[in-house]
Amino acid sequence: MTPAKKVKKSAALLGVAFDNEDGHVRLTKGKNFVLYGGSEETHAVMQETAIKINERLDQRGKRLEDVPINELRDLCRDVIESVRGK
């Protein structure tokens, strides 16, 4: 019997916004995220949020694909609150 292939985990954040009225197509790709659409302001908020999530994961020495969903939810909530609080 041949050993089962170990499947490499992967994860990504996807941000999509629909409030674009200027006709400009915005697309940002990062190491584990893709952001599409939105007004200039909304897209900038999505960028900041994705970057801060990655910074916090790096501070914890973790990768997105290894974080339990409950921890990721809490981390995202904290980041969103900090971005909105500006």
NORBEL-V879371 format. One record per run of one state. SS is the DSSP state (h for helix, s for strand, l for the rest). FROM is the first residue (numbers start at 0). TO is the last residue. Records with the same first field share a line. If there is no record, write none. Layout:
# NORBEL-V879371
SS = FROM-TO / FROM-TO
This chain:
# NORBEL-V879371
l = 0-11 / 17-25 / 29-31 / 37-38 / 60-62 / 66-67 / 84-85
s = 12-16 / 26-28 / 32-36
h = 39-59 / 63-65 / 68-83
